[in-house]
Amino acid sequence: MDKDKIDKKDHILDVAERVFSEKGFDGASTRLISGEAGVNMAMLNYYFGSKEGLFLAVFERKISSFQNILQNLGNDDSIGAWNKMEKYIEMYGEKVVNNNCFQKLLYREMSMNRSTDLSHKLRDMLMKSIAELDKILREGIANGEFKKDIDIPMVIAALYGTKNYIINTPMMSSPLLGYDINDDNMIETRLKPQIKNFMKNLLKSYLHN
């Protein structure tokens, strides 16, 4: 695919991400997205086939690069399990803790708890990242770095759940933390360092023998 086509496809995905985050999957339409992207319906259908295909492409673009990084980290035999966890938390803090369209879209769709083919496909994408974290935790148990009785599902829930609570309930989390978590500057300068430091200290004390 030549550069013009790649740029056009990325532009459509950028617009779709914003529209889906504002209106949700059900409220958005391919006609609205094509209009806001300045492309015709034929082009949108050529690239993505359907609204579901476009929706999945938005997720896959965001998630796949992060998953590749996690897989490389998990397969790195030069560092131990705790060092991998620290790197995971650093990447998680930088890439996931954001008040952006994609994070709002992700939370909106996954919190609806719908049992549809689309929901299952999204879940399966996300579970690949969770599987990499699960792999690191089990490696730490196997080599003796981590306690044998750690609750792996709850470790994962604590990591992801903390971010979801803070980012998606700003009316509660902003007064709790003492700064506006809707402010992108506060996210970068205060929230990201705070979450990363807290998670490292919390998990180190819980995981280590």
Salt bridges, closest charged atoms under 4 A:
ASP7 OD2 - LYS3 NZ 2.82
ASP10 OD1 - ARG61 NH1 3.58
ASP14 OD1 - ARG61 NH2 2.81
GLU17 OE1 - ARG61 NH2 3.56
GLU17 OE2 - LYS62 NZ 3.87
GLU22 OE2 - ARG18 NH1 3.89
ASP26 OD2 - ARG114 NH1 2.63
GLU36 OE1 - ARG18 NH2 2.65
GLU52 OE2 - LYS121 NZ 3.14
GLU90 OE1 - LYS196 NZ 3.24
GLU90 OE2 - LYS200 NZ 2.46
GLU94 OE1 - LYS192 NZ 3.83
GLU94 OE2 - LYS196 NZ 2.65
GLU109 OE1 - ARG114 NH2 2.77
ASP117 OD2 - LYS121 NZ 3.24
ASP124 OD1 - ARG123 NH2 3.34
ASP134 OD1 - ARG138 NE 2.71
GLU139 OE1 - LYS84 NZ 2.91
GLU188 OE2 - LYS192 NZ 2.76
